[in-house]
Amino acid sequence: MANILLEVENLRVAYGGIQAVKGVNFKVTEGELVSLIGANGAGKTTTLKAVTGIQPIAAGDIKFLGKSIAGQGAWNLVKQGLVMVPEGRGTFTRMTITENLLMGAHVRKDDEVQADIDKVFTTFPRLKERATQLAGTMSGGEQQMLAMGRALMARPKVLLLDEPSMGLSPIMVDKIFEVIESIHKQGTTVLLVEQNASRALSIADRGYVMESGEVTMDGAADMLLNDPKVRAAYLGE
């Protein structure tokens, strides 16, 4: 049986009296690329924030590596291998590219950090060209690459990506999805939250569809990609 790394059970999140997430269930097994898709406001980002300890949960449980992590702080989860690239990238704008990558490795105690920086530079050649440049002077697409590279420096057991293509040019969107697919093929387990349903499902193993704070469909990515309801709602067909 596949090793379940992340499991969300009956997750509920509320902002005041408003139920933003209403009993969501999903799981991510080792080696998978799972896409969580849905329109803006469906509750996708709130779900990720709850999973990573940024947003308190109202009910339910979150298990990582078989143990409940509900209520734990984000800093603690990074140490355990649950790492998120947030919506909006969140780079340290007044630090250089290399300094940002070093920040991604701050929880590590090993002596292989430089080797992993070299690996990130191989994955993202554009970052290597700008290693000493301040992150705040880079384009949105370059900052997205940096945020992903910084997350990889923590050697995540599960990498969570929140809307990585948002606000990027079509060419940069192509590049970002190529990199996500490459990272996955190199062995990283990925949970991808994305409005671009077509692109997200095209590289995923499985998918979940969120609407109004609930998971309304799930299954193999190719099945969802060809489902008439999904195509009508998210692919404009």
N, C-alpha and C positions, 0 to 999 in steps of 0.2 A: 504494500500500500504506500502511496506517495506520502512524503513527510510534509504535514501541514505546518507552515511557518507562522502564518498570521490567520487568525480566525476572529471574526466579529459576530457577536451573538445578540440579537434583539436590541441593537444599539438605538438609544433615544437621546436626542440633544434638544434642549429648549433655550430660547432667548426670551427671558421673561415668561410670558404666557404663550408664546408662539412655539409650536412644535416644528423645529426645522428638520429633524431626522426622526423617523417614526418606525422604529422596530426593524432596523436594517440588519440583514445577515449576509455575510460573504466570507470566502476563505481564499487564501493564496498558498499553493503548495510549492515546495522547493523546485527551482528551475523554471517556473512558469513566468509568462508575461500576461498579466491580467489587466484588462481595461475596464474602467468604471466610467460609463458615458451618460450624458444627459444634458438637457438644456441649462442655460444660465439660471441659477436659483433653484436647481433641483435638490441641492443639499450635498453635492459632491465634496466641495472644499470643507464644509463643516464636518463632514464625516472624516476626512483626513486629519483635520485639526484635533478631533476627538481621539482618533487612533494614536496620534503622536503626542498626546498630553498637553496640547495647547489650549484646547477647549474642554471644560468639564462636561461629563456625561450625566444625564438624568437617570438613566437605567440601562441595563444590559451589561455585557462584559466584552473585553478585548483580550485575546490571548496571543502571546508571542512566544514561540518556541515551547508551546505547551503550558505556559504559566500566565496567569492573569496579570496584565499590566495596567488595568484601569486605575486612574488616579495618579500614576507615576508622571514625573516631570519629563519634558522633552530631553533635557540634558542626560537623564538617566537612561532613556531609551536609545540614544545615540551610542552610548557605551555598550549596549547590548546588541547593537547591529541593526536598529530600525531607524533609517535615515530618510529625511524628506527634503526634496527641492521645492521650496514654497512657490506659490503663485506670486508673480512679481519679482522673482529671482533672489532678492535680499542679499545682494553682494555687498561687501565692505568697500564702499566707493572710494574711500581715501587711502586704501591699501593697494599695493600692486597685485598683479595676477598671482605671482609666486607667493606673496604673503597671504592671499585669500586661500590658496591651496594648503598652505601650512596650517591655517586655522581649521580647515577640514580634518586635519590629522591630530588635533590637539588632545584627543582622548586616547591616543595610542602611545604605547611605551616601547615599541620595537625600534629597530635601527634600519628599517626598510623604507622610510618616508621618502627619501630622495629617489629611490627606485620607482616608487609609485607616482611621484611628480613626473618623472620621465615617461611613465606609462600614460599618464593623463595627457602629456604633451604629444605623445604619439597618436592618441585618439583625437586630440584637438590641436592640429598643427598651428592653427591661427593663434592659439593661446601662447604657444612657444615663441612665435614671432613677436609677441607683445609682452613677454614675461615680466618686464620691469615697468610696464605702463600701469597707471592708476585705473582701477576697475571702473570708476565713474566716468571715464573718458571713452569707454567702449560703447559700441552699438548695442541695442537690445538683444540681438541674436548672439553676439559675442558674450554678453553678460549671462545669457542662458547657458551657453557652453561652460562658462566659468562656474556657475552655480552647480551644474551637473558634475563637473570635474572635482569641485570642492567636496561634494557629497561622496563621490567615489573614494576620496582620500580617507574616509572613515572606514573603508572596507565593509560596506553594508551587507547584511544577510538578506535584507529586503530593502530595495530602493523605491521610495514613493515619489512620484512625479506629479505635481499639481499644475495642470494647464501649461505644459512647456511650450506650446506653439502660440500662445496668446500674444497678439500684437506684433507678430513677426511677419516679414515679407514672405511670399510664396517660396522663393528660393531658399530662404533660411529655414522655413518649415520643413522643406524636403531634407535639408541637412540634419536638422534636429531629429527627425524620425529615423533617418539612416543611422545616426549615432545611438539612439535608443535600441534599435534592433541589433546593432553591433554589440552594445553593452550586454544585452540579454544573451546573445549567442556566445559571449565569452564566459557565461556562467552566473551572471547576477540575476537574482529573482526580482521582478519588477511589478509594482502596482501603478498603473498609469491612469490618472484622472484627466479627462480630455473632452472638450466640446466637439472637436473635430472627429465625429464618430467614425467616418469612413477610414481615415488614416489610423485611428487608434485600433479599430478592429482588424484592419488589414495586417497588422504586425503582431496581434495578440494570439494567445492560445485559447483563452476564454474571456467572456465579457459579462458585465452586469449593467443593466439599464436602470437609471434612477429617474423617478418623476415625483415631484412634490414631496420629497423626503422619504420616499419608499423605493425599494427595488421591485420593479414591475416585471422584469424579464431577466433571465440569465441562461447561459449555455455556451457551447463552443462558438468561438469568434466568427467562423465562417457561416455558421447557422444564423447568427444574429445579423451578419452582414447581408444575408440573402432573405431575411424575414421581411415580408411586405409592410408590417407595422413599423418596424425600425426604419426601413427605407423611406416610408412616407413621412415619419416624424422627424428624422435626423438627416436623411440624405436627399431630401427634396424630390422624391420620386413618388 
